Each structure stands twice: as C-alpha cells, then as structure tokens.
C-alpha cells in the first residue's frame, strides 16, 4: 500500500524531480494510448477522449456533464498517430486528446484548438488585509460587509484532530457527495489528515458562533493552498449562499495578516463554463499553468463534424486556449443563431484578451452531417 504522503507528493508536488519522474511515468503508461467514445442516450454531440489517462478523471466527465443526458462509453486501444490525426474515433463529433507537451504537433491540425490540460487560480496578497476587499466588485464588497454583520460571521482556526473529523466527515464528504455523486474527486481521509491537516490550517466559518462551513488548506512556504472545502451536512442552501465567498475573503485576509504572499485557490479544467472558474474569477486571481506535473500536459480539442449540436455545445462552453505567444486567451464561438457567451467572462490576470471565432470560418471544410443521411455503424469504432 502506498503511504498517503508519497501519494500526495506524487500527485501535487512542484519539486522538479517529482515533476520529471511523473512525466517519464506518464510517457511509459501512455505509450499505447486508449480512446473512450461517449455516446449520449438522447441529443448532443458524440464525444471522445484519448491519450493521457488523467483525462478520464479531469476532462471527459466534465464534457459529459456539460452535454447532459446519460452516456454510453466504449473504450479501445489506439495510437498517438491516430489521435493526432483525428482518426482514433471516427464516430466522434468532438475529440479531446490529452498529451504531453512534446507530443503537440508543430502545426496544429485544422479545426483544432490547443488548451492547457488544467489551469491554476491564485491570488497574490500583500501586508494589508483590507487590500483583499479591493479585489471584489463594489456590489460584492457591500454584500460581504452587510452579511458579516447580519450573520455575525467570524473565522475560526481549528487545531485538534476532532476538529478535522468534524470537518471531513460532517462537511467535506457530504458536500462532495451531494454536489458530485459518483463523480466526486477528493483526497481520501488518511491523506487529508496526514498531508493537509498536519501540514496546514483548518478554517471554519462561524455564524453566531456556529460552524457552517470549512476549508482545509496546506502551507507551502509563504503560499497557502486551498485543498478541501465543505458546508455543514452538505447543505445545498448554504452552498448556494454567500457563505463560500465570505470564507474566501476572510482566509485571504488571514493570509495577509500572517505574512503569506499567495493563496492558491486550486485549479480546474480550461472551460469558462466551469462553475468553479466563474466563482473564483470574482476574486481576480492570476491564471497560470499548474506548478505540478500538469504543467507539461496539453489538451487538443478537435472538431470533427459541423452539426447543430456541436455548434450548440461549443457556443455554450468557451475555452481558455493558448494564443500565438503561448499566452492564454478566452475563445468564444458564435454564429448568427448563437451569440458569443460573453457572460462567461475570462478576464483575469494571465488571460491576455479574448477572441471571437465564427463557426462558418472555423468549421469550413468539415462534413455537414445535418445535410447528410445518418450513417449506421455496427461498431462504435
């Protein structure tokens, strides 16, 4: 059995030696890549993911969730050549390929975008705790101040292992179950205790001295890394209220008071429709590549068919893509019937502008399945 500390370091460490070892292991594991086809039970594009296995945890479930409807998955072996040239899953409308940076083709195929595999959102903090409020909009600042008074909110720092149990079993785990069900991803209990609680800080947000939410963070030098969160009993109403924003503000202020210089809000997939991105964007974090092994991973999104459902999906899910200078840019698809989803904002430090892409230009030359008779494939591959 792998000790929790080793597992945590392997998955999260920014130590160059660990990152290099992880990269070499990824190359061996993915030498014979696989591709997974995801068909919807009802409407929606046929999705496929191939390449690095982490995408089955971080990428495909999110794409399926955004598509909606139940999925039927089929998996088979393939090759990097088939993945790169888009032949790995001929029935797919959209093909996402997770690949090491050194496998990215020098010239990106037509109808493709190159995305980071994941991004990290982090807030720099200075010595003045009041500067934190300046990162919020005027409306958010007013709401925060009003609710701090009306709910009698305070921040508690807890140190006993009983406090950890109260948080993990009574807040974090119920929240993850209620929010994500079987798709929930988290640190297991032993790893959270050994690698986070004993090397970090456990915060509780209290209302009238009653614990209503918690966050477990790890200290790494002068950086505070937010790792786990939850609300009491996984209560959906508390989750939907201003509870989390209040807690983030108080933790950012705590970090400033204690001489820290950065709060890592953790990361997410490079889609502006990701709820956690839109929520954390309100604190104007810096968007960067992760420091750990994800820094060397890329996601190539390839469109293989021009259909109404493909256009609907892409318009509804703008992305963070690499621009010409390897900077991030927010990319919005649109046409006459589908306006760009500019309400899903990507303006953060590290995102150097936005690009509007018209479907008719980007998808020119692809099969227009809407005008062709359906093709029946006895085998999904």
PyMOL commands that set and color helices and strands:
alter all, ss='L'
color gray80, all
select helices_A, chain A and resi 4-12+16-29+55-58+60-67+80-84+101-103+129-135+138-150+161-183+189-199+232-234+236-240+243-257+275-281+293-296+308-316+359-362+369-371
alter helices_A, ss='H'
color red, helices_A
select strands_A, chain A and resi 34-40+47-51+71-77+94-100+112-116+119-124+153-158+200-207+210-220+223-231+262-268+286-288+297-303+319-322+328-334+351-358
alter strands_A, ss='S'
color yellow, strands_A
deselect
rebuild
show_as cartoon
